[in-house]
């Protein structure tokens, strides 16, 4: 090899080493967000929100001069693929923390593996059981409004309206069954009777039989708890049957995709929700208002459309993890400890306070009851 060739080769090798060193110096956060499959309408906005958070931190100089990279593996709304994706992130990508999937079922599927890997994960599944019991879920946290929190707010709204008897229809996946279990316990504390509790298959295309049975009871209101197309189908079936009384929906209904699929049937529903769609209606004294309006403006500037509530979940998860890294360093155990010690963090979806016995984080004051008027979310009165 000629001397000039040796020099050129050496320069290329040096550049490669420098690039590798720079890449290795990045702080890598993993994502398990579903951009295809059944839960893609939740996972895609969550990924967009998380990426926005990372971009903002990097634009401000990163974390103590180090850039943050988000490595997302599309789990395709599949529990088995979620397990494989988690293994890739922890053993090949060597991420220091993870933003978990939107599907409650996928969060349940990987929770034990997260504990074995000892890498902190903030999941976006909205089922409280994902982090229970906390002595066996030390590395798993949540950012969405969880089923127990929103059901509590929903039941108080029912009491305010004089409702004492209700019926429920829920999907048979983890998100629906967990909410059913918790509602059956919570109604007793509020003096409300659950007179009927029906379920349907997550892939069912007609819930008329179950809703016909509910129509035959003395329920004064009905609760439907599901995600994806099934929620919209059940809502349309409910309206087609002419069932009287208020229709309450899960917080998963605070989604533009639900409005599109349910059409006019969505008008008049009641649902517990984050404040993202009604930020301009909030009083200036609400600590989330400024955060919400700033986030919404930045999101629209980046993606060209309004953020769904799930985008706020992804954004909050990423910001909480990056704040923990800024405070405690990039070792997974230190990140876990820092997240567990978060107190009154004001996010997009909620205000968060965690603790050794509380990996749910969200507080009831983060929830508003919404309704739908002419295809748009509004504060309920």
N, C-alpha and C positions, 0 to 999 in steps of 0.2 A: 504494500500500500504506500503510495506517495505521501510525502510530508503534508502537502496541502489537503489531501484526502483524510489523513489522520486527524488534522486539526478540525476539519469540517465535521468529521464523525464525532470527535470529542465534544464539539459545541452542541451537536444534536443530542448526545447523551446527557450533557449537563442540563440542557433545556428540558429534557424529559424528566430528569431527576427533580428539577425545580418545580415543574408543573405538578409532578406527583406529590412533592412536599406541600405545595400550596393546597392541592386537593385534599390531602390528608389533614391539613390544618383546618379545613372547613368543619363546622359543627353539623353533624348529620342527624336530622330528625326524620323518622320513618312515618309513612302514612299507609293505612289499610282501607282507603276510601273507594267506594264502589262507583265506578264511572260507566258501568254497563250492568245489565241484569235488572232484577226486580226492584232494587232499592236505589237505582242510579239517580232517580230524581231527588234523593236525599244526599247521596254520596258526592255527586258532581258539584253542587253548590258548596258542600263542606270543604272539598278540595280547593275550590276557588277562594273561599274565605281564608283557609290556612295559608295558601300561597300568597295572598295579599298581605297577611301578617308578616310572613318571612321577607317579602319584598320591602315592606316598610322598615323593618329592622335593619336590613342590609343597606338600604338607602341612607339610613342614619348612622352608618359606620359599623354595622354588625354588632356583635357582642364582644366588647373589649378589643375591637379591631379585627375580630375573626368573622368571616362570613358564615351564614347559616344556609344549608341546602336541605330542601325537602325532597325525600325520595319516596314517592308513592307507588305502591303495587296495587293495581286494580284487582280486588278480590271477586269481582263479577257477581256480587250478591250471593256468594256461595260459601257455606260454612267450612267445607273441606278445603277449598282454595284459600280461605282466610288463614287456616292453620299453616299451610305451605308458605304463604306469603310472609307470615310472622317469622317463620324459621329463616327465610331468605334475609329478611331485614336484620335479624339479630346475629346470624352467623356469617353472612356474606357481606352485607352492607355495613355492619358494625355501627348501627345507629345508637344514639345515647338515650333516646326516648321515642315514643310512638304516639301518633294520633290514631285512635282505634276506629273500627268500622261504624257505620250508621245503623246497621242491623243489630238488634238486640240478640238474635240467635247467634250471629257470628261472634259477638262479644262473649257470650257464654261459652262458645266453642273454643276460644283461645285463652280464656282467663287463666286456666291452670298452667298453660305453656308460658304465659307472661310471667307468672310467679317463678317458674323454674328458670327462666332466662334472667330474672332479676333486672328487667328493664322497665322503667315506669311507662304506663300507658294511660292516656286520657281518652276514654272511649266516648263515642257519640251515640251509642244506644241509649234509649230513654227509659230503661227499666232498672229500678233500684236494685233488684236482686243481682245484677251483674257484679256489684262490689260487696256482696254479702256472702259469708260473714267477713267483717273487716280484718279479723285476725288471720284469715286465710287468703285475703285479697289485698295484701299490703302494697302491691305495685299497681293496682288498677283504680283509676278515678273516673269520674264522669263530669261532663259539662252541660248536657241538655237539661231542660226542666224534666224531672223524673215523674213517673206515674203517680207516686204517692203525693208529691207536692201539688201537682195540677188537679188531682182528684179532690184534694182537700179544699182548694179554692172553688172548684166546681160545685161541691156539695154545699158550701156556704152560700153560693149563688142560688141554689135550689131552695134552701131554707128561706132566703130572703123573698123568694117568689111563692112561698107557701106550699112547696112540693114536699110530700111526705112518702110517696110510693113511686118507685122507679123500676124500669126493666133495663136489661143490658143485652147487647149483641156484640160479640167480640170474635176476632180471628183466633185460630187454634195454634198460632205460632207463639214464641216466647213473649213478644210484645203484648199480645192480646191476653194470653192466659195469666201473665203476671199482673196485669191491670185488673183482671177479673178477681184474682185472689185478694189484692189489696183493697178493691172497692167493697168486697163482701165484709171486710173487717172495718173499714172506715165508716160505712153507713150506720153502724150501730152507735158510734160515738156522736153522730149528728141527729139521731132519732129518725132516720129515714129507713124505710123497708124496701129491700130488693125483692120484688114479687116474682120476677122471672129472670133467668140468666141463660141466654142461648149462645151457641157458637157456630162458626162456619169455617170451611176449609180455605186456606189462604189463596188458593187458585180458583175458588168457586166463582161462578158468573151470575148467580141468582140467589138472593137471600130471602125471597118472598115467603117460603114456608116458615122460616123462623120468625119473621116479622109479622106474619099472619097470626101466629101463636101469641106474640106480644100484644097485638091489637085486641085479642080476646081477654086480656087481663085488665085489672083496674089501675094499671100504672098511669101516673099523671105526666110522666116524662120518660124518654128513652135515651140511653147512652149507647153510642156505637164506637167501638175501639178497634182500629185496624190501621194498616198503612197501604200505600199503593192503590191500584185500581179497585181492590175490594172495598175500600172505604167509600169511594165514589159510587160504586154499584149499590151498596147497601143504602146509601143516602137517597139515590134515585128510587130504589124499591120502596123505601119508607114513604116518600112523597106519593108514589103511584098508588099505594094502599090507602092514602087519605087518613093516616093515623093522626089522631088529635094530640095536642100537648107539645111542649117544647122538645126539640131534638138537640141533645148535647153530643158533641163529637170530641174525640181525643185531640190533644195538641198537635198530633201529626197532620191534622187537617189545615194547619196554618201554612199552606203550601199552594203556590200558584198552579201547580199541576193538578191538585185536587179541585180547585175552582174550575179549571178547564174541563176536567172529566165529569164533574158533577153538574156543571151548567146551572140552570135556574134552580135546580133542586137544592143548591147550597144556600140560597137566599133564606135568611131567617134562622140558620143554625146558630147555636151557641157553643163556644169553645174556649178553654183556658189556653193562653198563649203567652209567648214572649212579647215584648213591646215593640218589636222591630217595625211592624206595619202601621203603628199608631204613634210614632215618635213625635210628630208635629202636634198631636192632640194632648201630649203630656204637659204638665205644669213645668215651668223653668226650674222649680225646686227639686224635681226628680233627678237624682244623681246620674241616671243612665241616659238622660236626654241628649246631653252633649256627646257622649260616646256613640250613641246610636246615629245621630245626624252626621257626625264625622265619618263613621264607618260607611254609612249608606252612600255618601258623596264619593268617597274614595273607591268603593266597590263599583259604582256606576261609571266612574271615570276609567277604570281598568277594563271592565267587562262589557259595558254598554247596555246593561239592563239592571233592574232592581234586584237587590239581594233577597233570597228566600231566608226564612228563619234558620235553615240548616247551614247557610253560609256563616251566620253568626256563631254557630257551634264550632265550626272549623277554625274560625278566626280566634275565638276565645281559647280553644285548646292549644293552638300554636303560641299565642301570646303568653298564656300561663306557663307553658314549658320554657319559653325563651326567657321570661322573667326569672324562673327558677334557676336556669343556667347562669344568668347574669349575677344572681345572688350567691349561688352555691358552687359554681363550676360545672364542668361537663361530665362528671362521674355519675353513672346512673343512680347509685345509692343516694348521693347528695341531692340530685334532682328530685328524687322521690320524697326525701325528707323536706325539701323546700316547698314542694307542692302541698304536702300535708299540713304545713304551717301557714298557708295563705289565709289572711284575715280580711274580709270585706273588700275583695277585689271587684271593682266595677267593670263588668264586661258588657258585651253586646246582648247576649242572651239573658244574662242574670248578674246578680251580685253574688260572689262566691266566698264562702268561708269553709275551709276543710279542717279536719282534725283526725286523730287516731281512730275514732269511732264514726267518723262522718266523711266518707269519700264521695258523697253525692254533690256537695258544694252549694247547690242552688238554694235560694231562699224564697218563701212564698210571696214576699213583697215584689219579686221580679215578675209575677204573673198578673196578667190582665184578662178579664173576660171579654171576648170579642164576639161580634156577629158578622154576618155577611149581608151587605146591601148592594143590590145591582152588581153583583160579582166582585165587590171590593170589601176588604176587611175594615171594620169600624169598631170603636169601643161600644160595648153593650151597655144598655141602661135599664 
